């Protein structure tokens, strides 16, 4: 049997390419700490969104590929920058006015607007925990507040103080004249208000490990840079964290390309080497705008999971990570069916093909197997035609079409039926709009009904599909696409639909004929 490690060496899948890049960085041997460290960052100023999940999912895929290639132990830190000062209140949380009163405070010092945790930062960290755990990610959570206050960063903070001039000389050329005059990499926490201050540093005492800054009221205050009395501006903070934790790999979005470059320079000033990394494209909402956790546009993880299995979301993250992708509800059905297709193909593929199959990366090399029964789109249209929100009604048709399938023997299919009901209820049902057939279309529909009546009992989906094609050809439609669009709009009340042969086989040929006759007469069809 071929060695998967050997196959992976030449595999084109992007996680393996990234793993090879990391191996090159560490010279193909375990770092002194005994493991390769992967990191993902989370800014908990807003609720976690799919972009956050995507970074962890993709990093985990690279981590798995790296483990296979190298055999070197690994860890993944999910790091929360929860000591950052809140700059503006997010739009998608309650008690926004209360949050506005705490602008400038560290996120872990602001009351929780949801009233469930000790702070806003703790609440959002808990949300991060919840959905990472739900997906079964293997990670260790780190809090910036805890790391700063426990002294975990003290050595690097003192080094940043010692090399202060070199550090700020990286940042200053990127700032405007006014900001350059007051910039400091150190952000002291005001002992009176608790706010994270953007205060000019007046003096530095490297031996004492302190800075003197001017407070908002004009008072000069000396404070240690260690022990949680100061935090670093985020580009410097990022670099410091890479060195303090000895991070080997971290990916980031396209909007952070310049920040990665600057933090890399600072990392070297502090005596470290920047991690290997990967730049992914950003997600766009329904209007083509970048999704933002503070605005709450785009999709939440919980929303995707109401309509589709988690593996379909992982597939969305895996596919073309360097291409900007629209992330809204209407991308879900396609991703579900793509996932099912990859899952169906996997058992029959050669080992080199399996390593390039997305489900290998989604399921850490061991995807489940279940005979493919029905596509998600067919289930959606079955729910639509039946006008049902009852999964038992779907199973009535499924069981007749595939007697070997039951909710117990086909758990993936059973889950899809639940997701299809939810999607139908929330998106398809409110948007359904049937149109009446014109005389040309009525003639074609009549021919189709008559043709289906002549089919032998038990005719399969391919036979039915061929018959539908032939009817469309006979009736002089501009093209077959127009014929199928007419079927969708007249019979299903929507502009797009399933493979009609598969749908008719599932719904039943006699039931499909009755549906066609009803459309011709115009009786009982929704307006």
N, C-alpha and C positions, 0 to 999 in steps of 0.2 A: 504493500500500500504506500503511495507517495507520502513523503514527509511534508506536513503542512507548513513547517517553518521554511523548508526549501522552496515550496511553491510561493509563499508570501514574499520571499526575497525579490521576486520579479513581478509581483501582482501590481496591476495598475490602479487599483482602488485607492482613493486619496488618503484614507487612514493609514494604509501601509506606506505610502510615500512619505507621509509625515513621520511615521515611526522610524523610517530609515534616516530621515533628517535628524531626529533626536539621537539616534544611535551614533551618528557621525559626530554630533556635538560632544557626547560623553565618551567618545573614542571606544565605543563598543564594550565598555566595562562599567560595573556598578560604581556610582559616585561614593565618596568616602563615607557619606551618611548611611550607606547600605541599600539605598533604593533610589529610583528616579521619581522626582516629585512633579506632579502635574497640579496646576492651580487654575481655578476659575474665580472671577471677581464678581461681586454683587453690590450695587449701591442701593441700600434699602430706603431711599427717600420716597419710593413709591412701591406699590404692590408688585410682586414678581409677575413677569409676563412670559410669553412664549420665547422671547429672545433670550431670557435668562436660562430657561430650560434648554434651549438649543445649544448654548455654549457648553453646558455640562454634558449634554448628550453627545455632542461631537467630540469633546475632549475625552469622554469615556471610550468612544470608538477608537480614537488614536491610542489610548492607554491599552486597550485590549490588543490591538495590532502590535504594539510595542512589546507587550508581554510575550506574545507568540514568537516574535522575531528574536527576542533577546534572552528570555528566561530570567531577566533581572527583576527583582521585586519592585513594586510601584506603590505610590500613595497619591490620592487626590485630595487637595484642600479646596473646599468651597469657602472662600474668604468674603466676609461681609464688612464693607467700609462703614460701619455703623457709628463711628465717632465723628463722621463728617457733620458739618453744620447744615441745618435745613435752609435751603435758599428760597424755596417757594412751596406753598401748600399744594399738593396734588389735587387734580380736579375730581378724581374718582374715589374719594374717601369721605366719610361723614365728619361732621364737626370741623369743617375747613376753617371757620373763623377762629376756633381755639388754636389750631395749628399755626395760623398766621401770627398769633400772639407770641409764638415761641420761635420765630425765625432766628437763625443764627445759633441756636442751641444744638448740641450733639443729638443725633437721632435717638440715642439710648437715654437721653435726659428729658425727652419730650413726652408728655402724657399720651397714652394710647387713645386715639379718637374712636376706636372700636370698643374700648372699655374691657378688653379681655386680657391684656398683658401689662407688665409694669412700665412699658414705654412703647412709643411708635416703632422704634428700632427693633425691640424685642418681638413686637407683633409681626413685623414684616420678615424678620429672621425665622419666626415660627412657620410662616407661610412658605418660606423657602424650604425649610426642613420637610414640611408636609408633602409638597409635590415631588421633591427629590426622593423621599422615602417611598412614595406611592409608585414611582417608576423603578424602584429597586436599585438605585445608584449606590455604589460603594464609595463613600467619601468621608472625610473628617471636616467638621465645621469649625471655622475659626472666626472669632469676633475681633475687629480692630480695637474696640474699647477694652476688651479683656487683655489682648496682647500688649497694648500700650500701658495699661495700668499695672499689669503683672511684671513689667520690666523685660518682656521678651524682645523688645526692639531697642533697649537702652544702649547696647554696644554700638549699634548702627546709628542711633541718634547722636551719640557723642562723636562718632566719626564724621557725620554730616556737619556737626558744629565745627569740628577741626578743619574740614575742607570746605567750609562755608563759601569762600570766594569762588572756588572752582565750580561749585554746584550752581551758584546763582549766575555765573557767567554763561552757563548753558541756557538758562531760562531767559535772562534779560533781553537778549536780541529778539525774542519772540513777542515782547510786550510793547505796548504803547508808552510814550514818554511819561505820562502821568502815573501809570501803574509801575513803571520801572523805579520811580522815585521812592515808592513805599514798599516794594516787594521784599518779602522774606520767605524762605522755605519753611520757617517755623511759624505755626499758628498757635499762640498761647490760648489756654482756656482761662477766661476772666474769673478770678476768685470771688468777685462780687455777684456777677450775673450768670456765670456758667457758660457764657457764649464762647464760640470759637471765633477768635478775633483775627481780622486781617490788619495787624498792627505793625508799624515800622519798628525794626529792631535798632536800638540806639547803641547798644554795647554788647560785646560777646566776651565771655570768660571761659576759655577752653579748659583751663585747669579745674575750675569749679563746676564746669558743665552747666552754665547758666547763660541766659540772655537778659538784657534789660530792654523793655519795650514801653511805649507810651500808651496808657489805657485810654478808653473813650472819653474819660473825664479829664484827661491831661496829666494824670498822675503817672510817674515813672515807677515801674514795677520790675523787680528782678525775680526770675522764676527758673527752676531747673528745666532742661529740655527733656528730661527723663521722667519715668514714673507716671505718665499720663497727664503731666502738666502742660504739655504741648503735643500737637500732632503736626504732621508735615503736609504741605501743599501736595495735591494728589499726584502730580507727575513725579515729584521727588519721593513721595510716599510709595508709589508703585515700585520705583527703582530700589528704594531701601528694603522693601518687602522681598523683592527678588533675592537680594543679598542675604538678608537676615534669615530667611527660610530656606535659602539655597534652592530656588525654584528652577526646574529644568525645562519646563514646557508650559506655555500659556498662549492661548489664541485670543484674538480680539477683533472687533468690527472695523470695517473700512474707515469709519469716522475717526478712528484712533491711530491712524498710520503715523502722523507727526508726533503724537504723544509717545508711541512705542520707540520712535527714533530718539527723542529727547531723553526718555527714561533709560534707554540703553546706554547713552553717554554718561548719565549720572551713575548708573549701575557700575560702570567701569571706574569712575572716580572713587566710588566707595569700596573698590577692591574686588568686585565681582564680575561675572560674565553674564550678559543678558541671556534669558532662556531662549530655546528654540520656540518658534511661534508660527502662527497661521492667521492670515487676514481673511475674514469671511465678509460677504456682502450683507447689507442690511435688509430687514423685512419691511415691506410696505403695506399700508392699510388699503381699504377699498378705494380710496381716492389717490393712491399712489404716493402717499406721504409716509415718512419714516414713522414706525411705531415707537411710542414713548410710554414709559411706565408712569410718568407724572400726568400725562394726558389721558391715559387709559384707552387709547385707540387701538385698533387691531383686535386680537383675540387673547383671552385668558386661557391658561391651560385647562381650567375646569370646563370652559365652554367647549373646547375641542373634545374633551373626554365625554361630554354629554352626547355627542353625535358619532363618535368613532373610537375604535380601540387605540390604546396608547402607542401600539406599534406603528400605526399609520402616521402618527405625529413624529415618531422617530424617523420614519422614512422621509417625511417632508424635510427634516433637518439634514438627513444624509445626502439627498439629491442636490447636486450642483451648489455646493456651499459658497462658491465664488460668484454666483449669479443672484442679483436682487430679485426677490420673489414676493408676489402679492400674497398676503396672509389674511384671508378672510373666510367666512363660512363656506363660500361656494367652491373653495379648493378642496374641501374635505372629501366628498364622494370619490373624486378621481384618485386621491391618495390612498383611500381605503382599497379601491379595486386594484391599484398598482401594487400595493402590499400583498394582496391575495394572489396576484399573478406571480410575483417573485417567490412567494411561499410555495406555490404549486410547482414551480419549475425546479426548486432546490433539490429534491431527492434524486432526480434523474440527471443532474449535472455532473460533469467531471470535477475533480477536486480543484483544479485551477479556476474553473468557472464559479464554483461555490465561493471561493475567496473574493470574487468580484460581485457576488450577489449581495444586495443590500441587507437581506435578512440574516446573513452571516454576521454582519456587524451589529445589527439590531438585537440579535439574540445571543451575542457572545459566542458564536460558533456552533450553537446547537438550537436551530429553529424547531418549533413544534411541527408536527405533520397532521393534517386533517384533509381528507379528500375534498377537493374544491366542489362545492355544491351549487352555489349561486353567487352572482356578483351583488355588490351593495346597491348598484344602480337599479338592478332588476327588483330587489326588495323594496327600494324606494317607490318604484312605479307600481308595484303590487299594492303597497299601502295606499298609494294615490288612487288607483282604480277602485279598490275596495272601500275607499273612504273610511279606513279603520284606524283606530288608535289602540287596538287590541292585538297583542302579539299572537294570541291563540288563533285568530283569523288567518294570520300569515302562515302559521304552522299547518293549518288545514290544507292550504294549497301546496305548501312545501312537501308535506307528507305524501300527497297524491303524486307529486312530480318525482320525488325521491323517497320511496318507501324505506330505504335503508337509513335515512337520516332521522334522528330524534334529538330533542334538546340535550339529552344525556350523552349520546354518541357523537354529536356534532356541536360542542360548546362554542366554537368560533362562530358558526352559523347562527346559533341561538343568540349570541351576543350581538351579532349584526342585525338580527331582527329587532332587538330592543333599540339599538342606535337608529335604525331606519324609522321606527315609530316616532322617536323624538324629533328626528330631522323633518319627517313629514309634517308633524304637528306644528313645528315652529317656522318652517320655511316654505314648504310646498303648498300646504293647505291654504294659507293666507294669500298665496300668489296665484292660485289656480284660476285660469280664465279660459273656458272653452269657447271655441268659435264654431259657427255653423258651416257646414260644408256647402260649397257652391255646386252648380249642376255638374260641372266637369268632375269634381271630386266625388260627388254622390255616385256617379256612374262607375268610377274606379273602385269605390268602397263596395258597391253592389257586386262588382266582378270579384273582388277579394273575398267577400262572404261566400259567394257561390264556389269559388276555387277551394276555399278552406273546407267547405262541406264535402267536397269530393275526395279529400285526403283520406288515406286509410287510417283506421283507428290506431292510436299510439304513435302517430307520425312524430318524429323527433324535431328538435329545434332547427337543425340545418335544412330539413325538408321544408318546413314552414317558411323559413327565411328565403329560400329559393323561390317559393311560390309568391311571396310578397314582392320580391324583386321583379319577377316576370309580369305581375299585374301592373307594377309601376311602369315598366317598359312599354306595355301595350297601350297605355293611356296618354302618351304624348306629354309627359311632364317635361319642363325645361331640363331637368336632370333628376337622378334618383334621390338626391339630397332634398329636393323640393317635395318629392313624394313622401319621404319619411317625415319631413317637417310637418306636412299636412296631417299625417297620422297622429303625430304627437299633439298637435294643437287641437285637433278635432276629437280624438279619443281620450287623451290624457289631460288636456287643458294646460299644456306647457310647451315651450318652444324646443326643448331638447328631451331626449328620452333614451330608452334602452335598445338593445338589439331586439327587434320586434319578434323574431322567431323564437328567441329564448323566452321572451315575456309571454307569448301566446302559449308556448308549451307549458309554462308554469301556471298561468292563469286558467288554462284549459281552452282547447280549440272551440268547444261549443260556447263557452262563456265569452270568448273573443268574438265569435260570430254574432252573439246576442248584443255585444257592445257595439259592433259595427252597424247592425240593423237599427239599433237605438239612435246612433248618430245620424244615420240617413233620414230617419223619421223626424229627428230633432226633438223627440219626446224624452223628458227626464234628464236631459243633459243640462249641466249647470251653465248659467249665462256667464 
